Amino acid sequence: MIYLNHFTKFCILSPLKSKRSEEVASKQLEILLTVSAPSILQSDNGREFSNAIILEFKTC
């Protein structure tokens, strides 16, 4: 998974064992707890980002 702050160009690369939505959500939470939540979250619209778990994660 790649996290990129478009303003500062700060980048975090984090390996995933799979693209299951549970793992993606967990890794995304781990990254956001490290750098703080952005006002805009952009993804590549992969299936793992449109899953119900991720949609619920976005409402937190």
CHARMM internal coordinates of N, CA and C (Angstrom, degrees):
IC EDIT
DIST 1 N 1 CA 1.4255
DIST 1 CA 1 C 1.5199
ANGL 1 N 1 CA 1 C 106.79
DIST 1 C 2 N 1.3233
ANGL 1 CA 1 C 2 N 116.38
DIHE 1 N 1 CA 1 C 2 N 141.70
DIST 2 N 2 CA 1.4561
ANGL 1 C 2 N 2 CA 122.51
DIHE 1 CA 1 C 2 N 2 CA 178.36
DIST 2 CA 2 C 1.5167
ANGL 2 N 2 CA 2 C 108.99
DIHE 1 C 2 N 2 CA 2 C -117.28
DIST 2 C 3 N 1.3181
ANGL 2 CA 2 C 3 N 115.84
DIHE 2 N 2 CA 2 C 3 N 127.99
DIST 3 N 3 CA 1.4631
ANGL 2 C 3 N 3 CA 121.84
DIHE 2 CA 2 C 3 N 3 CA 172.21
DIST 3 CA 3 C 1.5137
ANGL 3 N 3 CA 3 C 106.06
DIHE 2 C 3 N 3 CA 3 C -111.17
DIST 3 C 4 N 1.3234
ANGL 3 CA 3 C 4 N 117.46
DIHE 3 N 3 CA 3 C 4 N 126.71
DIST 4 N 4 CA 1.4586
ANGL 3 C 4 N 4 CA 121.85
DIHE 3 CA 3 C 4 N 4 CA 179.21
DIST 4 CA 4 C 1.5127
ANGL 4 N 4 CA 4 C 109.50
DIHE 3 C 4 N 4 CA 4 C -132.89
DIST 4 C 5 N 1.3192
ANGL 4 CA 4 C 5 N 116.01
DIHE 4 N 4 CA 4 C 5 N 123.86
DIST 5 N 5 CA 1.4536
ANGL 4 C 5 N 5 CA 121.52
DIHE 4 CA 4 C 5 N 5 CA 172.36
DIST 5 CA 5 C 1.5230
ANGL 5 N 5 CA 5 C 106.08
DIHE 4 C 5 N 5 CA 5 C -86.45
DIST 5 C 6 N 1.3196
ANGL 5 CA 5 C 6 N 117.47
DIHE 5 N 5 CA 5 C 6 N 111.27
DIST 6 N 6 CA 1.4599
ANGL 5 C 6 N 6 CA 121.03
DIHE 5 CA 5 C 6 N 6 CA -175.41
DIST 6 CA 6 C 1.5219
ANGL 6 N 6 CA 6 C 112.62
DIHE 5 C 6 N 6 CA 6 C -65.21
DIST 6 C 7 N 1.3221
ANGL 6 CA 6 C 7 N 117.94
DIHE 6 N 6 CA 6 C 7 N -27.01
DIST 7 N 7 CA 1.4633
ANGL 6 C 7 N 7 CA 120.89
DIHE 6 CA 6 C 7 N 7 CA -178.63
DIST 7 CA 7 C 1.5289
ANGL 7 N 7 CA 7 C 111.64
DIHE 6 C 7 N 7 CA 7 C -76.54
DIST 7 C 8 N 1.3322
ANGL 7 CA 7 C 8 N 116.76
DIHE 7 N 7 CA 7 C 8 N -49.90
DIST 8 N 8 CA 1.4694
ANGL 7 C 8 N 8 CA 120.73
DIHE 7 CA 7 C 8 N 8 CA -176.56
DIST 8 CA 8 C 1.5246
ANGL 8 N 8 CA 8 C 113.23
DIHE 7 C 8 N 8 CA 8 C -93.56
DIST 8 C 9 N 1.3303
ANGL 8 CA 8 C 9 N 117.55
DIHE 8 N 8 CA 8 C 9 N -13.50
DIST 9 N 9 CA 1.4678
ANGL 8 C 9 N 9 CA 124.54
DIHE 8 CA 8 C 9 N 9 CA -175.14
DIST 9 CA 9 C 1.5306
ANGL 9 N 9 CA 9 C 112.53
DIHE 8 C 9 N 9 CA 9 C 67.87
DIST 9 C 10 N 1.3379
ANGL 9 CA 9 C 10 N 117.19
DIHE 9 N 9 CA 9 C 10 N 16.33
DIST 10 N 10 CA 1.4630
ANGL 9 C 10 N 10 CA 121.79
DIHE 9 CA 9 C 10 N 10 CA 176.14
DIST 10 CA 10 C 1.5234
ANGL 10 N 10 CA 10 C 108.46
DIHE 9 C 10 N 10 CA 10 C -69.50
DIST 10 C 11 N 1.3238
ANGL 10 CA 10 C 11 N 116.57
DIHE 10 N 10 CA 10 C 11 N 132.71
DIST 11 N 11 CA 1.4593
ANGL 10 C 11 N 11 CA 121.13
DIHE 10 CA 10 C 11 N 11 CA -174.11
DIST 11 CA 11 C 1.5308
ANGL 11 N 11 CA 11 C 110.60
DIHE 10 C 11 N 11 CA 11 C -128.81
DIST 11 C 12 N 1.3328
ANGL 11 CA 11 C 12 N 115.81
DIHE 11 N 11 CA 11 C 12 N 139.07
DIST 12 N 12 CA 1.4643
ANGL 11 C 12 N 12 CA 122.30
DIHE 11 CA 11 C 12 N 12 CA 172.82
DIST 12 CA 12 C 1.5247
ANGL 12 N 12 CA 12 C 107.22
DIHE 11 C 12 N 12 CA 12 C -124.70
DIST 12 C 13 N 1.3178
ANGL 12 CA 12 C 13 N 116.41
DIHE 12 N 12 CA 12 C 13 N 126.95
DIST 13 N 13 CA 1.4590
ANGL 12 C 13 N 13 CA 122.43
DIHE 12 CA 12 C 13 N 13 CA 174.20
DIST 13 CA 13 C 1.5212
ANGL 13 N 13 CA 13 C 107.15
DIHE 12 C 13 N 13 CA 13 C -107.95
DIST 13 C 14 N 1.3132
ANGL 13 CA 13 C 14 N 116.32
DIHE 13 N 13 CA 13 C 14 N 127.85
DIST 14 N 14 CA 1.4581
ANGL 13 C 14 N 14 CA 120.33
DIHE 13 CA 13 C 14 N 14 CA -176.67
DIST 14 CA 14 C 1.5284
ANGL 14 N 14 CA 14 C 109.36
DIHE 13 C 14 N 14 CA 14 C -137.06
DIST 14 C 15 N 1.3370
ANGL 14 CA 14 C 15 N 118.07
DIHE 14 N 14 CA 14 C 15 N 122.10
DIST 15 N 15 CA 1.4677
ANGL 14 C 15 N 15 CA 120.08
DIHE 14 CA 14 C 15 N 15 CA -177.39
DIST 15 CA 15 C 1.5271
ANGL 15 N 15 CA 15 C 112.43
DIHE 14 C 15 N 15 CA 15 C -72.07
DIST 15 C 16 N 1.3178
ANGL 15 CA 15 C 16 N 115.21
DIHE 15 N 15 CA 15 C 16 N 147.22
DIST 16 N 16 CA 1.4629
ANGL 15 C 16 N 16 CA 122.92
DIHE 15 CA 15 C 16 N 16 CA 174.91
DIST 16 CA 16 C 1.5270
ANGL 16 N 16 CA 16 C 108.16
DIHE 15 C 16 N 16 CA 16 C -120.39
DIST 16 C 17 N 1.3281
ANGL 16 CA 16 C 17 N 117.57
DIHE 16 N 16 CA 16 C 17 N 141.88
DIST 17 N 17 CA 1.4612
ANGL 16 C 17 N 17 CA 121.31
DIHE 16 CA 16 C 17 N 17 CA 175.91
DIST 17 CA 17 C 1.5197
ANGL 17 N 17 CA 17 C 110.86
DIHE 16 C 17 N 17 CA 17 C -77.27
DIST 17 C 18 N 1.3417
ANGL 17 CA 17 C 18 N 116.33
DIHE 17 N 17 CA 17 C 18 N -29.48
DIST 18 N 18 CA 1.4639
ANGL 17 C 18 N 18 CA 121.46
DIHE 17 CA 17 C 18 N 18 CA 179.60
DIST 18 CA 18 C 1.5249
ANGL 18 N 18 CA 18 C 108.33
DIHE 17 C 18 N 18 CA 18 C -151.40
DIST 18 C 19 N 1.3224
ANGL 18 CA 18 C 19 N 116.13
DIHE 18 N 18 CA 18 C 19 N 175.79
DIST 19 N 19 CA 1.4638
ANGL 18 C 19 N 19 CA 120.52
DIHE 18 CA 18 C 19 N 19 CA 177.32
DIST 19 CA 19 C 1.5228
ANGL 19 N 19 CA 19 C 111.14
DIHE 18 C 19 N 19 CA 19 C -104.89
DIST 19 C 20 N 1.3333
ANGL 19 CA 19 C 20 N 116.84
DIHE 19 N 19 CA 19 C 20 N 23.51
DIST 20 N 20 CA 1.4656
ANGL 19 C 20 N 20 CA 120.60
DIHE 19 CA 19 C 20 N 20 CA 177.24
DIST 20 CA 20 C 1.5198
ANGL 20 N 20 CA 20 C 108.61
DIHE 19 C 20 N 20 CA 20 C -64.01
DIST 20 C 21 N 1.3119
ANGL 20 CA 20 C 21 N 116.00
DIHE 20 N 20 CA 20 C 21 N 141.73
DIST 21 N 21 CA 1.4641
ANGL 20 C 21 N 21 CA 120.45
DIHE 20 CA 20 C 21 N 21 CA -174.97
DIST 21 CA 21 C 1.5236
ANGL 21 N 21 CA 21 C 112.53
DIHE 20 C 21 N 21 CA 21 C -60.99
DIST 21 C 22 N 1.3479
ANGL 21 CA 21 C 22 N 117.50
DIHE 21 N 21 CA 21 C 22 N -33.47
DIST 22 N 22 CA 1.4644
ANGL 21 C 22 N 22 CA 120.03
DIHE 21 CA 21 C 22 N 22 CA 178.75
DIST 22 CA 22 C 1.5287
ANGL 22 N 22 CA 22 C 110.95
DIHE 21 C 22 N 22 CA 22 C -63.23
DIST 22 C 23 N 1.3187
ANGL 22 CA 22 C 23 N 116.08
DIHE 22 N 22 CA 22 C 23 N -43.18
DIST 23 N 23 CA 1.4664
ANGL 22 C 23 N 23 CA 120.07
DIHE 22 CA 22 C 23 N 23 CA 179.95
DIST 23 CA 23 C 1.5222
ANGL 23 N 23 CA 23 C 111.12
DIHE 22 C 23 N 23 CA 23 C -69.30
DIST 23 C 24 N 1.3278
ANGL 23 CA 23 C 24 N 116.59
DIHE 23 N 23 CA 23 C 24 N -40.83
DIST 24 N 24 CA 1.4662
ANGL 23 C 24 N 24 CA 120.62
DIHE 23 CA 23 C 24 N 24 CA 178.55
DIST 24 CA 24 C 1.5230
ANGL 24 N 24 CA 24 C 110.09
DIHE 23 C 24 N 24 CA 24 C -62.41
DIST 24 C 25 N 1.3311
ANGL 24 CA 24 C 25 N 117.54
DIHE 24 N 24 CA 24 C 25 N -44.65
DIST 25 N 25 CA 1.4685
ANGL 24 C 25 N 25 CA 121.17
DIHE 24 CA 24 C 25 N 25 CA 179.82
DIST 25 CA 25 C 1.5236
ANGL 25 N 25 CA 25 C 110.83
DIHE 24 C 25 N 25 CA 25 C -63.57
DIST 25 C 26 N 1.3190
ANGL 25 CA 25 C 26 N 117.08
DIHE 25 N 25 CA 25 C 26 N -41.21
DIST 26 N 26 CA 1.4588
ANGL 25 C 26 N 26 CA 121.08
DIHE 25 CA 25 C 26 N 26 CA 179.33
DIST 26 CA 26 C 1.5213
ANGL 26 N 26 CA 26 C 111.06
DIHE 25 C 26 N 26 CA 26 C -63.46
DIST 26 C 27 N 1.3251
ANGL 26 CA 26 C 27 N 117.04
DIHE 26 N 26 CA 26 C 27 N -45.07
DIST 27 N 27 CA 1.4666
ANGL 26 C 27 N 27 CA 121.42
DIHE 26 CA 26 C 27 N 27 CA 179.99
DIST 27 CA 27 C 1.5203
ANGL 27 N 27 CA 27 C 110.59
DIHE 26 C 27 N 27 CA 27 C -67.16
DIST 27 C 28 N 1.3235
ANGL 27 CA 27 C 28 N 116.34
DIHE 27 N 27 CA 27 C 28 N -39.13
DIST 28 N 28 CA 1.4618
ANGL 27 C 28 N 28 CA 120.43
DIHE 27 CA 27 C 28 N 28 CA 178.95
DIST 28 CA 28 C 1.5320
ANGL 28 N 28 CA 28 C 110.28
DIHE 27 C 28 N 28 CA 28 C -63.60
DIST 28 C 29 N 1.3111
ANGL 28 CA 28 C 29 N 117.15
DIHE 28 N 28 CA 28 C 29 N -42.64
DIST 29 N 29 CA 1.4599
ANGL 28 C 29 N 29 CA 121.14
DIHE 28 CA 28 C 29 N 29 CA 177.45
DIST 29 CA 29 C 1.5264
ANGL 29 N 29 CA 29 C 110.58
DIHE 28 C 29 N 29 CA 29 C -62.45
DIST 29 C 30 N 1.3239
ANGL 29 CA 29 C 30 N 116.72
DIHE 29 N 29 CA 29 C 30 N -43.47
DIST 30 N 30 CA 1.4667
ANGL 29 C 30 N 30 CA 121.30
DIHE 29 CA 29 C 30 N 30 CA 178.46
DIST 30 CA 30 C 1.5347
ANGL 30 N 30 CA 30 C 110.95
DIHE 29 C 30 N 30 CA 30 C -58.04
DIST 30 C 31 N 1.3238
ANGL 30 CA 30 C 31 N 116.76
DIHE 30 N 30 CA 30 C 31 N -44.76
DIST 31 N 31 CA 1.4708
ANGL 30 C 31 N 31 CA 121.01
DIHE 30 CA 30 C 31 N 31 CA 179.61
DIST 31 CA 31 C 1.5206
ANGL 31 N 31 CA 31 C 110.70
DIHE 30 C 31 N 31 CA 31 C -66.24
DIST 31 C 32 N 1.3283
ANGL 31 CA 31 C 32 N 117.06
DIHE 31 N 31 CA 31 C 32 N -45.68
DIST 32 N 32 CA 1.4641
ANGL 31 C 32 N 32 CA 119.88
DIHE 31 CA 31 C 32 N 32 CA -176.94
DIST 32 CA 32 C 1.5226
ANGL 32 N 32 CA 32 C 112.15
DIHE 31 C 32 N 32 CA 32 C -67.81
DIST 32 C 33 N 1.3213
ANGL 32 CA 32 C 33 N 118.15
DIHE 32 N 32 CA 32 C 33 N -29.50
DIST 33 N 33 CA 1.4608
ANGL 32 C 33 N 33 CA 120.34
DIHE 32 CA 32 C 33 N 33 CA 175.02
DIST 33 CA 33 C 1.5261
ANGL 33 N 33 CA 33 C 111.10
DIHE 32 C 33 N 33 CA 33 C -70.72
DIST 33 C 34 N 1.3235
ANGL 33 CA 33 C 34 N 116.51
DIHE 33 N 33 CA 33 C 34 N -23.59
DIST 34 N 34 CA 1.4611
ANGL 33 C 34 N 34 CA 121.63
DIHE 33 CA 33 C 34 N 34 CA 178.09
DIST 34 CA 34 C 1.5228
ANGL 34 N 34 CA 34 C 111.81
DIHE 33 C 34 N 34 CA 34 C -79.69
DIST 34 C 35 N 1.3331
ANGL 34 CA 34 C 35 N 117.29
DIHE 34 N 34 CA 34 C 35 N -41.83
DIST 35 N 35 CA 1.4724
ANGL 34 C 35 N 35 CA 120.56
DIHE 34 CA 34 C 35 N 35 CA -171.84
DIST 35 CA 35 C 1.5211
ANGL 35 N 35 CA 35 C 114.19
DIHE 34 C 35 N 35 CA 35 C -111.82
DIST 35 C 36 N 1.2886
ANGL 35 CA 35 C 36 N 119.92
DIHE 35 N 35 CA 35 C 36 N -6.83
DIST 36 N 36 CA 1.4701
ANGL 35 C 36 N 36 CA 127.93
DIHE 35 CA 35 C 36 N 36 CA -175.44
DIST 36 CA 36 C 1.5259
ANGL 36 N 36 CA 36 C 110.86
DIHE 35 C 36 N 36 CA 36 C 84.78
DIST 36 C 37 N 1.3063
ANGL 36 CA 36 C 37 N 115.21
DIHE 36 N 36 CA 36 C 37 N 154.63
DIST 37 N 37 CA 1.4672
ANGL 36 C 37 N 37 CA 121.38
DIHE 36 CA 36 C 37 N 37 CA -175.02
DIST 37 CA 37 C 1.5271
ANGL 37 N 37 CA 37 C 110.80
DIHE 36 C 37 N 37 CA 37 C -74.84
DIST 37 C 38 N 1.3254
ANGL 37 CA 37 C 38 N 117.28
DIHE 37 N 37 CA 37 C 38 N 133.34
DIST 38 N 38 CA 1.4621
ANGL 37 C 38 N 38 CA 120.30
DIHE 37 CA 37 C 38 N 38 CA 177.89
DIST 38 CA 38 C 1.5273
ANGL 38 N 38 CA 38 C 110.90
DIHE 37 C 38 N 38 CA 38 C -79.56
DIST 38 C 39 N 1.3231
ANGL 38 CA 38 C 39 N 116.42
DIHE 38 N 38 CA 38 C 39 N 161.46
DIST 39 N 39 CA 1.4655
ANGL 38 C 39 N 39 CA 119.27
DIHE 38 CA 38 C 39 N 39 CA 176.58
DIST 39 CA 39 C 1.5270
ANGL 39 N 39 CA 39 C 110.85
DIHE 38 C 39 N 39 CA 39 C -76.25
DIST 39 C 40 N 1.3326
ANGL 39 CA 39 C 40 N 116.90
DIHE 39 N 39 CA 39 C 40 N -26.72
DIST 40 N 40 CA 1.4678
ANGL 39 C 40 N 40 CA 122.48
DIHE 39 CA 39 C 40 N 40 CA 177.04
DIST 40 CA 40 C 1.5222
ANGL 40 N 40 CA 40 C 107.93
DIHE 39 C 40 N 40 CA 40 C -127.61
DIST 40 C 41 N 1.3298
ANGL 40 CA 40 C 41 N 116.25
DIHE 40 N 40 CA 40 C 41 N 129.64
DIST 41 N 41 CA 1.4595
ANGL 40 C 41 N 41 CA 121.58
DIHE 40 CA 40 C 41 N 41 CA 177.81
DIST 41 CA 41 C 1.5180
ANGL 41 N 41 CA 41 C 107.53
DIHE 40 C 41 N 41 CA 41 C -117.00
DIST 41 C 42 N 1.3170
ANGL 41 CA 41 C 42 N 116.58
DIHE 41 N 41 CA 41 C 42 N 117.12
DIST 42 N 42 CA 1.4605
ANGL 41 C 42 N 42 CA 122.28
DIHE 41 CA 41 C 42 N 42 CA -176.06
DIST 42 CA 42 C 1.5229
ANGL 42 N 42 CA 42 C 109.03
DIHE 41 C 42 N 42 CA 42 C -111.30
DIST 42 C 43 N 1.3307
ANGL 42 CA 42 C 43 N 116.72
DIHE 42 N 42 CA 42 C 43 N 138.99
DIST 43 N 43 CA 1.4633
ANGL 42 C 43 N 43 CA 120.58
DIHE 42 CA 42 C 43 N 43 CA 177.79
DIST 43 CA 43 C 1.5219
ANGL 43 N 43 CA 43 C 109.34
DIHE 42 C 43 N 43 CA 43 C -131.35
DIST 43 C 44 N 1.3303
ANGL 43 CA 43 C 44 N 115.37
DIHE 43 N 43 CA 43 C 44 N 175.22
DIST 44 N 44 CA 1.4626
ANGL 43 C 44 N 44 CA 120.02
DIHE 43 CA 43 C 44 N 44 CA 178.32
DIST 44 CA 44 C 1.5269
ANGL 44 N 44 CA 44 C 112.05
DIHE 43 C 44 N 44 CA 44 C -88.07
DIST 44 C 45 N 1.3332
ANGL 44 CA 44 C 45 N 117.04
DIHE 44 N 44 CA 44 C 45 N 10.79
DIST 45 N 45 CA 1.4652
ANGL 44 C 45 N 45 CA 123.78
DIHE 44 CA 44 C 45 N 45 CA 178.46
DIST 45 CA 45 C 1.5229
ANGL 45 N 45 CA 45 C 113.92
DIHE 44 C 45 N 45 CA 45 C 61.78
DIST 45 C 46 N 1.3286
ANGL 45 CA 45 C 46 N 116.90
DIHE 45 N 45 CA 45 C 46 N 28.05
DIST 46 N 46 CA 1.4601
ANGL 45 C 46 N 46 CA 120.84
DIHE 45 CA 45 C 46 N 46 CA 174.29
DIST 46 CA 46 C 1.5193
ANGL 46 N 46 CA 46 C 110.12
DIHE 45 C 46 N 46 CA 46 C -67.68
DIST 46 C 47 N 1.3293
ANGL 46 CA 46 C 47 N 116.55
DIHE 46 N 46 CA 46 C 47 N 161.76
DIST 47 N 47 CA 1.4674
ANGL 46 C 47 N 47 CA 120.50
DIHE 46 CA 46 C 47 N 47 CA -178.37
DIST 47 CA 47 C 1.5212
ANGL 47 N 47 CA 47 C 112.75
DIHE 46 C 47 N 47 CA 47 C -59.25
DIST 47 C 48 N 1.3289
ANGL 47 CA 47 C 48 N 116.39
DIHE 47 N 47 CA 47 C 48 N -32.30
DIST 48 N 48 CA 1.4607
ANGL 47 C 48 N 48 CA 119.05
DIHE 47 CA 47 C 48 N 48 CA -178.94
DIST 48 CA 48 C 1.5218
ANGL 48 N 48 CA 48 C 112.08
DIHE 47 C 48 N 48 CA 48 C -67.17
DIST 48 C 49 N 1.3397
ANGL 48 CA 48 C 49 N 117.89
DIHE 48 N 48 CA 48 C 49 N -17.90
DIST 49 N 49 CA 1.4618
ANGL 48 C 49 N 49 CA 121.60
DIHE 48 CA 48 C 49 N 49 CA 178.41
DIST 49 CA 49 C 1.5255
ANGL 49 N 49 CA 49 C 112.71
DIHE 48 C 49 N 49 CA 49 C -95.18
DIST 49 C 50 N 1.3116
ANGL 49 CA 49 C 50 N 118.47
DIHE 49 N 49 CA 49 C 50 N -11.54
DIST 50 N 50 CA 1.4629
ANGL 49 C 50 N 50 CA 120.37
DIHE 49 CA 49 C 50 N 50 CA 179.34
DIST 50 CA 50 C 1.5315
ANGL 50 N 50 CA 50 C 111.76
DIHE 49 C 50 N 50 CA 50 C -103.51
DIST 50 C 51 N 1.3046
ANGL 50 CA 50 C 51 N 116.75
DIHE 50 N 50 CA 50 C 51 N 3.30
DIST 51 N 51 CA 1.4584
ANGL 50 C 51 N 51 CA 122.61
DIHE 50 CA 50 C 51 N 51 CA 178.96
DIST 51 CA 51 C 1.5220
ANGL 51 N 51 CA 51 C 110.28
DIHE 50 C 51 N 51 CA 51 C -67.68
DIST 51 C 52 N 1.3156
ANGL 51 CA 51 C 52 N 116.99
DIHE 51 N 51 CA 51 C 52 N 155.46
DIST 52 N 52 CA 1.4708
ANGL 51 C 52 N 52 CA 122.39
DIHE 51 CA 51 C 52 N 52 CA -178.59
DIST 52 CA 52 C 1.5268
ANGL 52 N 52 CA 52 C 112.47
DIHE 51 C 52 N 52 CA 52 C -58.18
DIST 52 C 53 N 1.3242
ANGL 52 CA 52 C 53 N 117.52
DIHE 52 N 52 CA 52 C 53 N -34.16
DIST 53 N 53 CA 1.4669
ANGL 52 C 53 N 53 CA 120.71
DIHE 52 CA 52 C 53 N 53 CA 179.96
DIST 53 CA 53 C 1.5219
ANGL 53 N 53 CA 53 C 110.36
DIHE 52 C 53 N 53 CA 53 C -63.82
DIST 53 C 54 N 1.3124
ANGL 53 CA 53 C 54 N 117.08
DIHE 53 N 53 CA 53 C 54 N -43.57
DIST 54 N 54 CA 1.4674
ANGL 53 C 54 N 54 CA 120.99
DIHE 53 CA 53 C 54 N 54 CA 179.31
DIST 54 CA 54 C 1.5189
ANGL 54 N 54 CA 54 C 109.96
DIHE 53 C 54 N 54 CA 54 C -69.36
DIST 54 C 55 N 1.3282
ANGL 54 CA 54 C 55 N 117.49
DIHE 54 N 54 CA 54 C 55 N -39.97
DIST 55 N 55 CA 1.4651
ANGL 54 C 55 N 55 CA 119.93
DIHE 54 CA 54 C 55 N 55 CA 178.94
DIST 55 CA 55 C 1.5220
ANGL 55 N 55 CA 55 C 110.61
DIHE 54 C 55 N 55 CA 55 C -61.84
DIST 55 C 56 N 1.3284
ANGL 55 CA 55 C 56 N 116.93
DIHE 55 N 55 CA 55 C 56 N -38.29
DIST 56 N 56 CA 1.4624
ANGL 55 C 56 N 56 CA 120.63
DIHE 55 CA 55 C 56 N 56 CA 176.38
DIST 56 CA 56 C 1.5290
ANGL 56 N 56 CA 56 C 110.46
DIHE 55 C 56 N 56 CA 56 C -68.09
DIST 56 C 57 N 1.3097
ANGL 56 CA 56 C 57 N 116.51
DIHE 56 N 56 CA 56 C 57 N -38.69
DIST 57 N 57 CA 1.4635
ANGL 56 C 57 N 57 CA 122.08
DIHE 56 CA 56 C 57 N 57 CA 178.99
DIST 57 CA 57 C 1.5323
ANGL 57 N 57 CA 57 C 110.88
DIHE 56 C 57 N 57 CA 57 C -59.97
DIST 57 C 58 N 1.3228
ANGL 57 CA 57 C 58 N 117.09
DIHE 57 N 57 CA 57 C 58 N -37.46
DIST 58 N 58 CA 1.4667
ANGL 57 C 58 N 58 CA 121.28
DIHE 57 CA 57 C 58 N 58 CA -178.59
DIST 58 CA 58 C 1.5216
ANGL 58 N 58 CA 58 C 112.73
DIHE 57 C 58 N 58 CA 58 C -66.50
DIST 58 C 59 N 1.3290
ANGL 58 CA 58 C 59 N 118.32
DIHE 58 N 58 CA 58 C 59 N -22.42
DIST 59 N 59 CA 1.4620
ANGL 58 C 59 N 59 CA 120.58
DIHE 58 CA 58 C 59 N 59 CA -178.07
DIST 59 CA 59 C 1.5238
ANGL 59 N 59 CA 59 C 112.76
DIHE 58 C 59 N 59 CA 59 C -85.06
DIST 59 C 60 N 1.3185
ANGL 59 CA 59 C 60 N 117.98
DIHE 59 N 59 CA 59 C 60 N -8.61
DIST 60 N 60 CA 1.4779
ANGL 59 C 60 N 60 CA 121.37
DIHE 59 CA 59 C 60 N 60 CA -179.16
DIST 60 CA 60 C 1.5185
ANGL 60 N 60 CA 60 C 111.98
DIHE 59 C 60 N 60 CA 60 C -72.91
END
COOR INIT
IC SEED 1 N 1 CA 1 C
IC BUILD
